């Protein structure tokens, strides 16, 4: 029997719906981050290089993600959004199964692209429901709950994946390095429950159909403030690049440079993220909701990225696995504060008819810059430096510190025009 209907009028979204959408976001990030958990086994089983591992984590996922996110924009006005969300989950489950059964690098790339395509429509559809149904005074915190689920999802991947690998090594040792295949199948199974929960939801209509002239209005808005838009997007993209790069390579740093076995490395970093990283999302949401008039989102971005640089340097100087894990986690946390502040501040500078399309363009851009390039570039730099010593953590420092410097400059440039854009959007 369907759950009670939820009205789409602003301010009437239910807590249960926010939690369900956040659960889906959590599952999406748990599944998309499994290659980071299985990286040592993939490397040993298939003989992959760091660049290939980075390609699987980033560009292979982004390959269809951005296309799907932009192409699925007309679905935002559908009257069957919960069914569409369930279909998205089914598509990325199919991709995970194909990845688990893949015997070549090319098949793994295609499977990751399929996972990206399924998640491409899910995230903007779910986020659009939250933005549409939340009262303005609660919007940033509602969005922060949704985005915090992504960090929990990464922790679920690390904790659940690490625990599963440890159990598989004990119960079926004969599989050796191929344990990663069972890991992907086991982690895909709970998504069937998520699909059932989404299908039980009673559909509700969009607040208003998107106007036909939205593409033209988006172009006109960009022409009015090209500097603000470019700087805003670049500051956010740099923040996401740091988060994704650290998340993709931290378990490998703990494995290679601190001597932890793959399962223990994943468990240690996952536990640290689960405790600390959601705080970054909630801190950003509170700052934007309560302090937005005095401290703009871009000021939060600049301040957080400034903290990331010494933390990245401290990773290089770490003398133990505990210290390295702690500094990696703190770097991830401040990157999250920056990324979520930029996302939560975006609806305020967009007129209501342009919010869904604007969010999709924003998510597409930060996905290409952050998810697509960060892990891959770090892998390339690591291969160039070599496997010895602290080559991987040095590569992370070079890529992420450079991104932080770029993001700080971009955020400071965007700071001045943000308030004017808010007034214009409200008018």
LINHU-V701162 format. One record per residue. SS is DSSP state (~ for helix, > for strand, _ for the rest). PSI is psi in whole degrees, 0 to 359 (NA if undefined). D_CENTER is the distance of its C-alpha to the mean C-alpha in Angstrom with 2 decimals. Layout:
[[SS | PSI | D_CENTER] [SS | PSI | D_CENTER]]
//
This chain:
[[_ | 131 | 32.93] [_ | 151 | 30.23] [_ | 163 | 28.95] [_ | 147 | 30.38] [_ | 149 | 29.26] [_ | 122 | 26.94] [_ | 149 | 28.16] [_ | 1 | 25.97] [_ | 141 | 27.90] [_ | 131 | 25.93] [_ | 357 | 25.79] [_ | 13 | 26.58] [_ | 140 | 23.33] [_ | 154 | 23.85] [~ | 322 | 22.12] [~ | 324 | 22.15] [~ | 318 | 20.28] [~ | 317 | 17.51] [~ | 321 | 17.37] [~ | 315 | 17.44] [~ | 322 | 14.59] [~ | 323 | 12.55] [~ | 319 | 13.86] [~ | 320 | 12.67] [~ | 321 | 9.03] [~ | 313 | 9.76] [~ | 320 | 11.49] [~ | 315 | 9.01] [~ | 329 | 6.61] [~ | 318 | 10.05] [~ | 322 | 11.28] [~ | 340 | 8.90] [_ | 3 | 9.26] [~ | 325 | 13.01] [~ | 329 | 14.17] [~ | 324 | 13.48] [~ | 318 | 15.68] [~ | 2 | 18.24] [~ | 313 | 18.38] [~ | 323 | 21.83] [~ | 321 | 23.25] [~ | 318 | 22.06] [~ | 316 | 23.61] [~ | 322 | 26.80] [~ | 317 | 27.18] [~ | 358 | 26.59] [_ | 37 | 27.35] [_ | 149 | 24.15] [_ | 170 | 23.79] [~ | 322 | 20.94] [~ | 319 | 20.41] [~ | 320 | 20.24] [~ | 317 | 17.77] [~ | 325 | 15.55] [~ | 320 | 16.20] [~ | 320 | 15.20] [~ | 325 | 11.84] [_ | 274 | 11.17] [~ | 322 | 13.83] [~ | 321 | 14.86] [~ | 320 | 11.62] [~ | 339 | 11.48] [~ | 308 | 15.22] [~ | 351 | 15.38] [~ | 310 | 11.94] [~ | 316 | 13.05] [~ | 314 | 16.54] [~ | 322 | 15.75] [~ | 317 | 13.78] [~ | 320 | 16.78] [~ | 336 | 19.41] [~ | 6 | 18.47] [~ | 318 | 19.18] [~ | 338 | 22.67] [~ | 344 | 21.33] [~ | 337 | 20.32] [~ | 10 | 24.09] [_ | 153 | 24.77] [_ | 5 | 26.71] [_ | 48 | 25.04] [~ | 328 | 21.39] [~ | 324 | 21.18] [~ | 321 | 22.79] [~ | 320 | 20.40] [~ | 318 | 17.42] [~ | 322 | 19.39] [~ | 324 | 20.04] [~ | 317 | 16.41] [~ | 316 | 16.07] [~ | 322 | 19.31] [~ | 317 | 18.24] [~ | 335 | 15.29] [~ | 319 | 17.69] [~ | 319 | 20.18] [~ | 321 | 17.93] [~ | 320 | 17.43] [~ | 319 | 21.20] [~ | 323 | 21.94] [~ | 317 | 19.90] [~ | 329 | 21.87] [~ | 356 | 25.09] [_ | 140 | 24.55] [_ | 357 | 27.32] [_ | 161 | 26.39] [~ | 322 | 23.63] [~ | 319 | 23.94] [~ | 320 | 23.40] [~ | 319 | 20.24] [~ | 315 | 18.86] [~ | 321 | 19.97] [~ | 318 | 18.51] [~ | 323 | 14.99] [~ | 323 | 15.52] [~ | 320 | 16.62] [~ | 316 | 13.56] [~ | 321 | 11.56] [~ | 318 | 14.33] [~ | 319 | 14.26] [~ | 342 | 10.68] [~ | 318 | 11.32] [~ | 332 | 13.79] [~ | 310 | 12.47] [~ | 308 | 9.64] [~ | 327 | 12.09] [~ | 312 | 14.99] [~ | 316 | 13.87] [~ | 323 | 12.77] [~ | 321 | 16.07] [~ | 319 | 18.04] [~ | 314 | 16.98] [~ | 318 | 17.78] [~ | 322 | 20.94] [~ | 355 | 22.20] [_ | 141 | 21.55] [_ | 144 | 24.36] [~ | 323 | 23.69] [~ | 345 | 24.45] [~ | 0 | 21.75] [~ | 312 | 19.10] [~ | 321 | 16.91] [~ | 325 | 17.19] [~ | 319 | 16.51] [~ | 324 | 13.27] [~ | 324 | 12.52] [~ | 317 | 13.38] [~ | 313 | 10.97] [~ | 328 | 7.93] [~ | 331 | 9.65] [~ | 334 | 9.60] [~ | 319 | 6.01] [~ | 319 | 7.76] [~ | 321 | 10.75] [~ | 318 | 9.39] [~ | 320 | 8.75] [~ | 322 | 12.19] [~ | 319 | 13.62] [~ | 316 | 12.92] [~ | 313 | 14.58] [~ | 308 | 17.30] [~ | 318 | 18.06] [~ | 318 | 17.80] [~ | 316 | 19.88] [~ | 319 | 22.38] [~ | 318 | 22.71] [~ | 320 | 23.41] [~ | 318 | 25.95] [~ | 320 | 27.66] [~ | 321 | 27.77] [~ | 331 | 29.31] [~ | 319 | 31.89] [~ | 322 | 32.68] [_ | 64 | 32.53] [~ | 338 | 33.13] [~ | 337 | 34.74] [~ | 337 | 31.43] [~ | 232 | 30.65] [~ | 349 | 27.59] [~ | 7 | 26.92] [~ | 334 | 25.46] [~ | 332 | 21.96] [~ | 313 | 23.19] [~ | 326 | 24.08] [~ | 314 | 20.83] [~ | 322 | 18.87] [~ | 319 | 21.53] [~ | 319 | 21.59] [~ | 338 | 17.88] [~ | 332 | 18.15] [~ | 316 | 21.14] [_ | 343 | 19.79] [~ | 338 | 18.00] [~ | 324 | 21.57] [~ | 318 | 22.00] [~ | 317 | 18.96] [~ | 317 | 20.52] [~ | 320 | 23.84] [~ | 321 | 22.59] [~ | 321 | 21.14] [~ | 337 | 24.42] [_ | 347 | 26.47] [_ | 135 | 25.16] [_ | 133 | 27.69] [_ | 151 | 26.49] [_ | 149 | 26.77] [_ | 151 | 27.37] [_ | 154 | 25.32] [_ | 323 | 26.77] [_ | 142 | 27.94] [_ | 145 | 27.61] [_ | 137 | 25.97] [_ | 151 | 28.81] [_ | 330 | 29.82] [_ | 13 | 29.87] [~ | 312 | 26.18] [~ | 317 | 25.63] [~ | 322 | 28.70] [~ | 324 | 27.68] [~ | 315 | 24.30] [~ | 318 | 26.32] [~ | 320 | 28.84] [~ | 321 | 26.33] [~ | 319 | 25.00] [~ | 330 | 28.63] [~ | 322 | 29.45] [_ | 63 | 26.88] [~ | 323 | 25.59] [~ | 316 | 25.34] [~ | 314 | 23.26] [~ | 313 | 20.79] [~ | 315 | 20.44] [~ | 320 | 20.23] [~ | 310 | 17.75] [~ | 320 | 15.30] [~ | 320 | 15.99] [~ | 318 | 15.52] [~ | 317 | 12.05] [~ | 321 | 11.22] [~ | 322 | 12.87] [~ | 315 | 10.93] [~ | 324 | 7.50] [~ | 317 | 9.75] [~ | 313 | 11.07] [~ | 312 | 8.15] [~ | 323 | 7.11] [~ | 315 | 10.89] [~ | 315 | 11.93] [~ | 324 | 9.76] [~ | 325 | 11.12] [~ | 349 | 14.62] [~ | 313 | 15.49] [~ | 325 | 17.09] [~ | 325 | 19.04] [~ | 314 | 20.27] [~ | 328 | 21.55] [~ | 309 | 23.12] [~ | 316 | 24.79] [_ | 340 | 25.74] [_ | 359 | 26.31] [_ | 11 | 27.81] [_ | 145 | 25.72] [_ | 156 | 25.74] [~ | 316 | 22.43] [~ | 317 | 22.35] [~ | 320 | 23.19] [~ | 316 | 20.67] [~ | 317 | 17.80] [~ | 317 | 19.45] [~ | 311 | 20.04] [~ | 323 | 16.59] [~ | 317 | 15.14] [~ | 320 | 17.92] [~ | 318 | 17.40] [~ | 319 | 13.74] [~ | 326 | 14.82] [~ | 320 | 17.58] [~ | 320 | 16.22] [~ | 320 | 12.51] [~ | 335 | 12.61] [~ | 324 | 15.44] [~ | 319 | 13.41] [~ | 315 | 11.86] [~ | 321 | 15.38] [~ | 314 | 17.11] [~ | 316 | 15.33] [~ | 317 | 16.14] [~ | 317 | 19.67] [~ | 317 | 20.26] [~ | 320 | 19.41] [~ | 314 | 21.43] [~ | 335 | 24.37] [~ | 10 | 24.66] [_ | 332 | 23.40] [_ | 332 | 26.99] [_ | 320 | 27.70] [_ | 106 | 24.45] [_ | 157 | 22.39] [~ | 324 | 18.58] [~ | 332 | 19.13] [~ | 322 | 21.42] [~ | 317 | 18.80] [~ | 310 | 16.47] [~ | 316 | 19.52] [~ | 318 | 20.60] [~ | 317 | 17.42] [~ | 329 | 17.13] [~ | 324 | 20.83] [~ | 334 | 20.39] [~ | 327 | 17.92] [~ | 308 | 20.74] [~ | 331 | 23.27] [~ | 321 | 20.81] [~ | 322 | 19.93] [~ | 323 | 23.70] [~ | 330 | 24.34] [~ | 319 | 22.31] [~ | 329 | 24.86] [_ | 3 | 27.69] [_ | 139 | 26.63] [_ | 0 | 29.62] [_ | 165 | 28.16] [~ | 323 | 25.23] [~ | 314 | 24.92] [~ | 315 | 24.90] [~ | 316 | 22.40] [~ | 320 | 19.98] [~ | 314 | 20.59] [~ | 325 | 19.96] [~ | 319 | 16.78] [~ | 317 | 15.50] [~ | 322 | 16.83] [~ | 318 | 15.26] [~ | 318 | 11.77] [~ | 310 | 12.97] [~ | 329 | 14.38] [~ | 321 | 11.44] [~ | 317 | 9.51] [~ | 314 | 12.77] [~ | 312 | 12.87] [~ | 316 | 9.54] [~ | 324 | 10.19] [~ | 318 | 13.82] [~ | 317 | 13.39] [~ | 315 | 11.56] [~ | 332 | 14.17] [~ | 347 | 16.96] [~ | 314 | 16.51] [~ | 332 | 18.37] [~ | 336 | 21.30] [~ | 9 | 22.08] [_ | 132 | 21.94] [_ | 150 | 24.92] [~ | 315 | 24.28] [~ | 341 | 25.00] [~ | 0 | 22.44] [~ | 314 | 19.46] [~ | 312 | 17.95] [~ | 321 | 18.58] [~ | 319 | 17.47] [~ | 321 | 14.06] [~ | 316 | 13.69] [~ | 319 | 14.96] [~ | 311 | 12.72] [~ | 323 | 9.46] [~ | 317 | 11.35] [~ | 311 | 12.38] [~ | 335 | 9.38] [~ | 315 | 7.90] [~ | 312 | 11.41] [~ | 315 | 11.90] [~ | 305 | 8.90] [~ | 318 | 7.66] [~ | 323 | 11.17] [~ | 323 | 13.36] [~ | 297 | 12.29] [~ | 324 | 12.66] [~ | 313 | 15.47] [~ | 321 | 17.38] [~ | 321 | 17.30] [~ | 319 | 18.78] [~ | 314 | 21.34] [~ | 320 | 22.41] [~ | 317 | 22.71] [~ | 323 | 24.91] [~ | 323 | 26.96] [~ | 321 | 27.55] [_ | 168 | 28.41] [_ | 341 | 27.79] [_ | 162 | 30.16] [_ | 227 | 29.72] [_ | 43 | 26.48] [~ | 318 | 25.49] [~ | 315 | 21.85] [~ | 328 | 21.30] [~ | 319 | 23.29] [~ | 318 | 21.05] [~ | 318 | 17.97] [~ | 313 | 20.12] [~ | 315 | 21.30] [~ | 313 | 18.01] [~ | 322 | 16.13] [~ | 322 | 19.31] [~ | 318 | 19.99] [~ | 321 | 16.64] [~ | 315 | 17.36] [~ | 316 | 20.85] [~ | 318 | 19.79] [~ | 322 | 17.33] [~ | 312 | 20.11] [~ | 316 | 22.62] [~ | 316 | 20.51] [~ | 319 | 19.76] [~ | 324 | 23.46] [~ | 326 | 24.56] [~ | 341 | 22.54] [~ | 315 | 23.84] [~ | 319 | 27.29] [~ | 355 | 26.62] [~ | 314 | 24.03] [~ | 319 | 26.81] [~ | 322 | 28.93] [~ | 325 | 26.19] [~ | 314 | 25.73] [~ | 318 | 29.48] [~ | 318 | 29.65] [~ | 321 | 26.96] [~ | 327 | 28.76] [_ | NA | 32.04]]
//
